[in-house]
Amino acid sequence: MALSYKKLFKLMIDRDMKKKELKELTRLSYTTISKLEKGENVTMDVLDKICCKMGCQLSDIAEIIPDEGERK
């Protein structure tokens, strides 16, 4: 099972927001934003901070992608 943050980057496109603006808004490091881009694990604190600052829900920025062959 993996997490995808494609929804976050789609939301940023919809809001005409650049990664630099996300960094400034959330005070996240470029390393953390890079982890999001690569679909790597980040803490719930990071996701909470993004949701609070962007006024959205977790389901608006992330989704679980089941491994092939996993039950749905």
HUBEL-V83796 format. One record per backbone hydrogen bond with DSSP energy under -1.0 kcal/mol. NH is the residue of the N-H (numbers start at 0). CO is the residue of the C=O. Records with the same first field share a line. If there is no record, write none. Layout:
BEGIN
NH->CO  CO
END
This chain:
BEGIN
1->64
3->62
7->60
8->4
9->5
10->6
11->7
12->8
13->9
14->10
15->12
16->11
21->17
22->18
23->19
24->20
25->21
26->22
32->28
33->29
34->30
35->31
36->32
37->33
39->34
46->42
47->43
48->44
49->45
50->46
51->47
52->48
53->49
54->50
55->50
59->56
60->57
61->57
62->3
64->1
69->66
END
